[in-house]
Amino acid sequence: MKRSVWLFILCAAVLMTLSAGIRQGLGLFLRPISLDLDMGRQVFGLALAIQTLVIGLSNPFAGILADRYGHWRVALAGAALYAVSLLLAAQSQGPTSVTLSFGLLMGLALSAVSMSVMFGAAARVVPPEKRTFAFGLITSGGSFGQFLVVPFTMNLLTEMGWRETCAWLSVGALIIMLLARGLGTLPPLPTEIGRAHV
């Protein structure tokens, strides 16, 4: 494969490391948020359940938009919404704001920076005989997130508190925006031209 294709795969894998890693660390917020906002733990648990439901419901639409307008554009918009949802989460004052930020908005954002969107992008620039390998690397990037981002999140929570941690994690979402823009640097394979945009 060309060096540019390898860079594309690396970009997608790191994007998944950050997006999945941030999400996998959200469970650490349960206790501090519940104590600080004086609400039952079931409120935060419900917000994360809503987030998962929204991801599942909106994933097909993210795929449709990615095929129509370009995978990098959908990922870029999702990363921007991810940053906004984390910043809004840092300002949460009660159950409603927790549910909207951690649940609805973050769920929509995560569907746009999901594995399926990354696979769709890779399928259009990686030669068919190398796609399985590329998908494996991108998947491993998502799995690596829990080993890299979750301990980082735990340290931030210990040192700063949950509001400041949300703000710092939004910086990670801004980095995802840069990586998402990198997904649009390669043209589709000749067999894909006219069918979809990268």
Solvent accessible surface area in square Angstrom, and as a share of the most:
residue,aa,sasa,rsa
1,M,68,0.30
2,K,152,0.65
3,R,198,0.72
4,S,44,0.29
5,V,13,0.07
6,W,105,0.37
7,L,104,0.52
8,F,5,0.02
9,I,3,0.01
10,L,106,0.52
11,C,18,0.11
12,A,0,0.00
13,A,14,0.11
14,V,57,0.33
15,L,0,0.00
16,M,9,0.04
17,T,10,0.06
18,L,31,0.15
19,S,2,0.01
20,A,19,0.15
21,G,0,0.00
22,I,2,0.01
23,R,84,0.31
24,Q,85,0.38
25,G,0,0.00
26,L,3,0.01
27,G,46,0.44
28,L,58,0.29
29,F,0,0.00
30,L,55,0.27
31,R,145,0.53
32,P,42,0.26
33,I,0,0.00
34,S,7,0.05
35,L,113,0.56
36,D,80,0.42
37,L,29,0.14
38,D,133,0.69
39,M,24,0.11
40,G,31,0.30
41,R,128,0.47
42,Q,134,0.60
43,V,26,0.15
44,F,1,0.01
45,G,36,0.35
46,L,103,0.51
47,A,0,0.00
48,L,44,0.22
49,A,57,0.44
50,I,47,0.24
51,Q,2,0.01
52,T,75,0.44
53,L,111,0.55
54,V,19,0.11
55,I,23,0.12
56,G,49,0.47
57,L,115,0.57
58,S,16,0.10
59,N,41,0.21
60,P,79,0.50
61,F,133,0.55
62,A,7,0.06
63,G,27,0.26
64,I,107,0.54
65,L,85,0.42
66,A,0,0.00
67,D,65,0.34
68,R,163,0.59
69,Y,110,0.42
70,G,0,0.00
71,H,5,0.02
72,W,37,0.13
73,R,121,0.44
74,V,15,0.09
75,A,0,0.00
76,L,50,0.25
77,A,63,0.49
78,G,2,0.02
79,A,0,0.00
80,A,35,0.27
81,L,51,0.26
82,Y,0,0.00
83,A,6,0.04
84,V,72,0.41
85,S,0,0.00
86,L,0,0.00
87,L,87,0.43
88,L,86,0.43
89,A,0,0.00
90,A,6,0.05
91,Q,121,0.54
92,S,0,0.00
93,Q,136,0.60
94,G,14,0.14
95,P,71,0.45
96,T,99,0.57
97,S,39,0.25
98,V,0,0.00
99,T,33,0.19
100,L,89,0.44
101,S,3,0.02
102,F,0,0.00
103,G,0,0.00
104,L,73,0.36
105,L,43,0.22
106,M,0,0.00
107,G,0,0.00
108,L,71,0.35
109,A,0,0.00
110,L,11,0.06
111,S,4,0.02
112,A,10,0.08
113,V,2,0.01
114,S,15,0.10
115,M,57,0.26
116,S,64,0.41
117,V,2,0.01
118,M,0,0.00
119,F,57,0.24
120,G,15,0.14
121,A,0,0.00
122,A,0,0.00
123,A,22,0.17
124,R,41,0.15
125,V,4,0.02
126,V,0,0.00
127,P,33,0.21
128,P,90,0.57
129,E,134,0.60
130,K,82,0.35
131,R,50,0.18
132,T,116,0.67
133,F,108,0.45
134,A,0,0.00
135,F,57,0.24
136,G,40,0.39
137,L,61,0.30
138,I,0,0.00
139,T,56,0.33
140,S,59,0.38
141,G,7,0.07
142,G,4,0.04
143,S,53,0.34
144,F,107,0.45
145,G,0,0.00
146,Q,81,0.36
147,F,144,0.60
148,L,90,0.45
149,V,9,0.05
150,V,34,0.19
151,P,66,0.41
152,F,104,0.43
153,T,0,0.00
154,M,91,0.40
155,N,94,0.48
156,L,17,0.09
157,L,19,0.10
158,T,96,0.56
159,E,141,0.63
160,M,85,0.38
161,G,27,0.26
162,W,12,0.04
163,R,65,0.24
164,E,84,0.38
165,T,0,0.00
166,C,0,0.00
167,A,39,0.30
168,W,128,0.45
169,L,5,0.03
170,S,5,0.03
171,V,66,0.38
172,G,11,0.11
173,A,0,0.00
174,L,90,0.45
175,I,77,0.39
176,I,0,0.00
177,M,53,0.24
178,L,132,0.66
179,L,33,0.16
180,A,0,0.00
181,R,113,0.41
182,G,21,0.20
183,L,0,0.00
184,G,23,0.22
185,T,98,0.57
186,L,28,0.14
187,P,97,0.61
188,P,31,0.19
189,L,35,0.18
190,P,109,0.69
191,T,103,0.60
192,E,16,0.07
193,I,115,0.58
194,G,81,0.78
195,R,176,0.64
196,A,9,0.07
197,H,112,0.50
198,V,12,0.07
